[in-house]
């Protein structure tokens, strides 16, 4: 079957072509199904911000590395024991690219994302077919399209982000980074009743989009003083919760000074492997008693995310679509940052 893969390790934007990473189509042997598996004919797979990091070698360098985990499609076949959820051939579905075992200590102690036997494998969601364990597959609501369905996985990240900061109604919240995850978190926190909801984002179009999604304020970190603006917005108090999904070392240092005493900071992006952030422990952890958290995968978030799909504005995320045989052009479009999201159409299933 045709599948998208990293075929050469390196930065996809490296000016030196001899060092530049490459992504393209490969012929991949279709994996065998177990009795508990679901075979999905893939309709759409969205490009994730982590995919270029995969090309850089963040998850190994043994190429080819198949890509794709933000996937929707139609069930083509069911294992004979894949019966727990009542799934049927022809059902429109999306899902979690990670298979948790459900029996290890982590899974049974509320830390599914640290499953001892967690298996993401060589994810092939950006391909003609994908085979997942039944536990990974969720039927889409009738009013949610297959295009919208491939946003289920990133929406689950937004739901887990909300779980991590545990906002109370009326909390003041700021989000650094107006990419897809930041915009989804903004919408989820708006449903929670966040106030002074603020997006910090250098790209003007993404600031405008944040306002359409419910942000009350936006800050341009290039032309405005982020700390000064944050304190102005909150009347000098700071935000009850600050979330970073920008992944930028220039941004992450701004979160502690804009967070109120006793507030929560969530660092929710994939950061440079060797980056270490300076942090004044006396000021922020002793005197201000900040709680600092991270974000890894989306444990226990998918059932709730399915329920939310119809309440989130997904239209701006699904405007840009490329066919599977134009994956190189699709990644080029993704890397410009001009598109909120880029989708790959893997089969004609609309």
C-alpha positions in Angstrom: 0.0 0.0 0.0 1.1 3.6 -0.5 2.3 5.3 2.7 3.9 8.6 3.6 7.3 8.3 5.3 10.5 10.1 6.3 13.0 8.9 3.7 16.0 11.0 4.9 16.7 12.4 8.3 17.3 16.1 8.6 15.6 19.5 9.0 13.0 19.9 6.3 14.0 23.6 5.9 17.7 23.1 6.0 19.2 25.6 3.4 21.8 23.0 2.6 20.0 20.5 0.3 22.5 17.8 0.9 21.6 17.9 4.6 17.8 18.5 4.2 15.4 15.9 5.4 13.0 14.3 2.9 9.4 13.0 3.0 7.8 11.0 0.3 5.6 8.1 -0.7 6.8 4.5 -0.2 5.3 1.1 -0.8 4.6 -0.4 2.6 3.5 -4.0 3.3 0.1 -3.9 4.8 0.3 -5.2 8.4 -1.5 -8.3 9.4 -4.7 -8.1 11.4 -5.2 -9.8 14.8 -8.6 -11.0 16.0 -8.9 -7.8 18.0 -8.0 -5.4 15.2 -9.9 -3.0 13.0 -8.8 -2.3 9.4 -9.5 1.3 8.4 -9.6 2.7 4.9 -8.1 6.1 5.5 -10.0 9.1 4.3 -7.9 12.0 5.7 -4.8 12.4 7.8 -3.7 15.8 9.0 -0.1 16.9 9.3 1.0 17.3 12.9 3.6 19.7 14.2 5.5 16.6 15.4 5.9 15.2 11.9 8.7 17.5 10.9 10.4 16.6 14.3 10.2 13.0 13.2 12.1 13.9 10.1 14.7 15.6 12.3 15.3 12.3 14.1 13.4 13.0 17.3 11.9 9.5 17.4 14.7 7.5 15.8 16.7 7.6 12.5 16.0 4.2 11.0 14.4 5.3 7.7 11.9 4.9 6.2 9.7 6.1 9.1 6.0 6.0 8.2 4.0 9.0 9.3 0.5 9.9 10.2 -1.6 9.7 13.4 -4.4 12.4 13.0 -6.5 10.0 11.0 -10.1 9.4 10.0 -11.6 6.8 7.7 -14.1 4.0 7.1 -13.9 0.5 8.6 -13.0 -2.0 5.9 -12.7 -5.1 8.1 -13.0 -6.3 11.7 -11.2 -9.0 13.6 -13.6 -11.7 14.9 -13.1 -10.6 18.5 -13.3 -6.8 17.8 -16.9 -6.8 19.2 -16.8 -4.7 22.4 -17.7 -1.3 20.9 -20.3 -2.5 18.4 -18.3 -1.3 15.5 -19.4 -2.4 12.0 -17.8 -2.5 8.5 -18.7 0.8 6.9 -18.7 2.9 10.1 -17.0 6.3 9.9 -14.3 6.4 12.5 -11.3 8.2 13.9 -9.1 7.3 16.8 -6.0 7.2 19.1 -2.8 6.2 17.3 -1.5 4.7 20.6 -2.5 1.3 21.9 -2.5 1.1 25.7 -2.3 -2.4 27.3 -4.9 -1.6 30.0 -3.4 -4.1 32.5 0.0 -2.7 33.7 0.3 -0.7 36.9 0.4 2.7 35.0 -2.8 1.9 33.1 -4.6 0.8 36.2 -3.4 3.8 38.3 -4.7 6.6 36.1 -1.5 7.1 34.1 -2.4 5.4 30.9 0.1 7.6 28.9 2.9 5.9 30.8 1.7 2.4 29.9 4.6 -0.1 30.2 3.6 -1.7 27.0 2.4 1.4 25.2 2.6 0.8 21.4 2.4 3.5 18.8 4.5 1.4 16.4 5.4 2.8 13.0 2.3 4.8 12.6 0.9 4.7 9.1 -2.1 6.9 9.3 -1.0 8.9 6.3 -1.5 6.0 4.0 -4.2 4.0 2.2 -5.0 1.8 5.2 -4.2 1.6 8.9 -4.8 -1.2 11.3 -5.6 -0.4 14.9 -6.7 -2.3 18.0 -10.4 -2.0 18.6 -9.7 0.0 21.8 -8.1 2.8 19.7 -11.1 3.3 17.3 -14.1 5.6 17.9 -17.2 6.0 15.8 -17.8 9.6 14.6 -21.0 11.4 15.4 -23.4 11.5 12.4 -23.0 15.3 12.0 -19.2 15.2 11.9 -17.6 14.8 8.5 -14.5 12.6 7.8 -12.5 15.8 7.3 -13.5 17.1 10.7 -13.0 13.6 12.2 -9.3 13.7 11.6 -9.1 16.6 14.1 -10.2 14.2 16.9 -6.6 13.4 17.9 -5.4 17.0 18.2 -8.7 17.9 20.0 -7.8 15.1 22.5 -4.6 17.0 23.3 -6.6 20.1 24.0 -8.9 18.2 26.3 -5.9 16.7 28.2 -4.4 20.2 28.4 -7.6 21.3 30.2 -7.4 18.3 32.5 -3.8 19.3 33.4 -4.6 22.8 34.4 -8.0 22.0 35.9 -9.5 25.5 35.3 -12.3 26.9 37.5 -15.1 28.9 35.9 -13.9 32.5 35.7 -10.1 31.7 35.8 -8.0 34.1 33.7 -6.1 32.2 31.1 -3.4 33.0 28.6 -2.2 30.7 25.7 1.2 31.1 24.0 1.1 29.7 20.5 -1.8 30.1 18.0 -1.2 26.9 16.0 -3.8 24.2 15.8 -3.3 22.9 19.3 -3.4 26.4 20.8 -6.6 27.3 18.9 -8.3 24.1 20.0 -7.2 24.7 23.6 -8.6 28.2 23.4 -12.0 26.8 22.3 -12.1 24.2 25.0 -11.2 26.6 27.7 -13.8 29.1 26.4 -16.3 26.3 27.1 -15.0 26.1 30.6 -15.8 29.8 31.2 -12.3 31.1 31.1 -12.0 34.9 31.4 -9.5 37.4 30.1 -8.8 34.6 27.5 -5.7 35.8 25.8 -3.6 34.4 22.8 0.1 35.3 22.4 1.0 34.7 18.8 3.3 36.5 16.3 1.3 35.7 13.1 -1.4 38.2 12.5 -3.8 35.8 10.8 -3.7 33.4 13.8 -4.3 36.3 16.2 -7.4 37.2 14.1 -8.5 33.5 14.2 -8.1 33.4 18.0 -10.5 36.3 18.3 -13.0 34.5 16.1 -12.7 31.5 18.4 -13.4 33.5 21.5 -10.2 35.1 22.7 -10.9 38.4 24.4 -7.3 39.7 23.9 -4.4 39.0 21.6 -0.7 39.9 22.1 1.9 40.3 19.3 5.1 39.1 21.0 7.2 40.7 18.2 5.9 44.3 18.6 4.5 44.3 22.1 5.9 43.7 25.6 4.2 40.4 26.6 4.6 40.8 30.3 3.5 44.4 30.3 0.4 43.6 28.2 -0.5 40.6 30.3 -0.4 42.6 33.5 -2.5 45.3 31.9 -5.1 42.8 30.8 -5.3 41.3 34.3 -5.2 44.5 36.2 -1.7 43.7 37.5 -2.7 40.4 38.9 -1.4 38.0 36.3 -3.2 34.9 34.8 -4.5 32.0 36.9 -3.3 29.6 34.2 -0.7 30.1 31.5 -0.3 27.5 28.7 2.6 27.2 26.2 2.1 25.3 23.0 4.4 27.4 20.9 7.5 25.3 21.7 9.6 28.4 21.4 12.4 29.0 23.9 11.8 32.8 23.5 8.2 32.3 24.7 8.6 29.8 27.5 10.5 32.2 29.8 7.5 34.6 29.7 5.0 32.3 31.4 6.2 32.6 35.0 6.2 36.4 35.2 2.6 36.6 33.7 1.2 34.0 36.1 -0.5 35.0 39.3 0.6 33.8 42.7 -0.6 30.2 43.2 -1.3 29.9 39.5 -0.6 27.0 37.1 1.8 26.8 34.2 1.5 24.1 31.5 4.4 23.5 29.1 2.6 21.6 26.5 4.8 21.6 23.4 7.6 19.5 22.0 10.7 21.5 23.0 14.3 21.3 21.7 15.9 18.2 23.2 18.8 20.0 24.9 17.0 23.2 25.9 17.1 24.1 29.6 14.9 27.0 30.7 16.3 29.4 33.4 13.9 29.6 36.3 14.2 31.6 39.5 13.0 29.1 42.1 12.9 31.7 44.9 10.6 34.0 43.0 8.3 31.6 41.3 8.3 28.3 43.2 8.9 29.6 46.8 7.5 33.1 46.9 4.7 32.7 44.3 4.0 29.0 44.8 3.5 28.3 41.1 2.6 24.8 39.9 4.5 23.8 36.8 3.2 20.9 34.7 4.0 19.1 31.4 1.8 17.4 28.8 2.4 13.9 27.3 -0.1 12.1 25.0 -3.9 12.2 25.7 -4.8 9.7 28.4 -8.5 9.0 29.0 -9.4 12.0 26.7 -10.8 10.4 23.5 -14.3 9.5 24.6 -14.9 13.1 25.8 -13.2 14.5 22.7 -15.7 12.6 20.5 -18.5 14.2 22.5 -17.0 17.7 21.9 -16.5 17.4 18.1 -19.9 18.9 17.4 -19.3 21.8 19.8 -15.9 22.9 18.4 -15.6 25.1 15.3 -13.5 22.8 13.1 -14.1 24.5 9.7 -10.9 26.6 9.7 -8.8 23.5 10.3 -9.9 21.6 7.2 -9.7 24.1 4.4 -6.4 23.0 2.9 -6.3 19.4 1.4 -3.7 17.7 -0.7 -4.1 14.2 -2.3 -1.8 11.4 -1.1 0.5 11.6 -4.2 1.2 15.3 -3.3 2.6 14.8 0.2 5.8 16.8 -0.6 3.7 19.8 -1.6 1.5 19.3 1.5 4.5 19.4 3.8 5.8 22.4 2.0 2.5 24.2 2.7 2.6 23.1 6.3 6.1 24.5 6.8 5.1 28.0 5.6 2.8 28.4 8.7 0.2 30.1 6.5 -2.3 27.2 6.9 -3.9 26.5 10.3 -3.9 22.8 9.3 -3.0 20.8 6.2 -4.8 17.5 5.4 -3.8 14.6 3.2 -6.7 12.9 1.3 -5.6 9.2 1.3 -8.7 7.8 -0.4 -11.8 9.3 -2.0 -14.3 8.6 0.7 -16.4 11.8 0.9 
